[in-house]
Amino acid sequence: MLHGVAFSQIQSRYEKVLDKLKATKGNHASLFKPLVTSLTQLATKLNYENVMNILKLLSDIRASIVAAQTEARQSEEAAQAEWEAALKILEA
């Protein structure tokens, strides 16, 4: 296969990306499992550039999940700070 790649050649990278998805808190990995499975099946038939694009997209998905979690955490911390301020006002 000219410029092709067998899945066995990229399996370690794929597993690292999948582990990173699983390591994120929540059930985000289970949401993307069908996508990852489909991309894995395609990876055995695609050329190297497309495989690298798939891995980049998976990395981008992980980054967006982390950004969403960070935003949610900041929101929760802000709400907690507001409740603490309201409690202090009530105690006074």
C-alpha positions as CSV (number, residue, x, y, z in Angstrom):
1,M,0.0,0.0,0.0
2,L,1.7,3.2,-1.2
3,H,1.6,5.8,1.6
4,G,-0.7,3.5,3.5
5,V,-0.5,2.3,7.0
6,A,-1.8,-0.8,8.8
7,F,-3.7,-0.3,12.0
8,S,-1.1,-2.3,13.8
9,Q,1.4,0.6,13.0
10,I,-0.8,3.2,14.7
11,Q,-2.4,1.0,17.3
12,S,-0.3,2.4,20.2
13,R,-1.2,6.0,19.3
14,Y,-4.8,5.1,19.0
15,E,-4.8,3.4,22.4
16,K,-3.1,6.5,24.0
17,V,-5.9,8.7,22.6
18,L,-8.6,6.3,23.8
19,D,-7.0,6.2,27.2
20,K,-6.9,10.0,27.4
21,L,-10.6,10.0,26.5
22,K,-11.3,7.5,29.2
23,A,-9.2,9.4,31.8
24,T,-11.4,12.4,31.5
25,K,-14.0,12.7,34.2
26,G,-17.6,11.9,33.3
27,N,-18.8,9.5,30.6
28,H,-17.4,11.4,27.6
29,A,-15.5,8.4,26.4
30,S,-18.7,6.3,26.2
31,L,-20.2,9.1,24.1
32,F,-17.4,8.9,21.5
33,K,-17.0,5.2,21.5
34,P,-19.1,4.7,18.3
35,L,-17.0,7.4,16.6
36,V,-13.7,5.9,17.7
37,T,-14.9,2.4,16.6
38,S,-15.9,3.7,13.2
39,L,-12.6,5.6,12.7
40,T,-10.7,2.5,13.7
41,Q,-12.4,0.5,11.0
42,L,-11.7,3.2,8.5
43,A,-8.1,3.5,9.5
44,T,-7.2,0.1,8.2
45,K,-8.2,1.2,4.7
46,L,-7.0,4.8,4.6
47,N,-3.7,6.4,3.7
48,Y,-1.3,7.8,6.2
49,E,-2.4,11.4,5.9
50,N,-6.0,10.5,6.6
51,V,-5.0,8.5,9.6
52,M,-3.1,11.4,11.0
53,N,-6.1,13.6,10.4
54,I,-8.3,11.2,12.3
55,L,-5.8,11.2,15.2
56,K,-5.8,15.0,15.2
57,L,-9.6,15.1,15.2
58,L,-9.6,12.8,18.2
59,S,-7.1,15.0,20.0
60,D,-9.3,18.0,19.2
61,I,-12.3,16.2,20.6
62,R,-10.4,15.6,23.8
63,A,-9.3,19.2,24.0
64,S,-12.9,20.4,23.6
65,I,-14.1,18.0,26.4
66,V,-11.4,19.4,28.7
67,A,-12.4,23.0,27.9
68,A,-16.0,22.2,28.6
69,Q,-15.1,20.6,31.9
70,T,-12.9,23.6,32.8
71,E,-15.8,26.0,32.0
72,A,-18.2,24.0,34.0
73,R,-15.9,23.8,37.0
74,Q,-15.3,27.6,36.8
75,S,-19.1,28.2,36.7
76,E,-19.6,25.9,39.7
77,E,-16.9,27.7,41.6
78,A,-18.4,31.1,40.8
79,A,-21.8,29.9,42.0
80,Q,-20.3,28.5,45.2
81,A,-18.6,31.9,45.8
82,E,-21.9,33.7,45.3
83,W,-23.6,31.3,47.8
84,E,-20.9,31.9,50.4
85,A,-21.2,35.7,49.9
86,A,-25.0,35.4,50.4
87,L,-24.5,33.3,53.5
88,K,-22.1,35.9,55.0
89,I,-24.7,38.6,54.4
90,L,-27.4,36.5,56.0
91,E,-25.2,35.7,59.0
92,A,-24.4,39.4,59.5
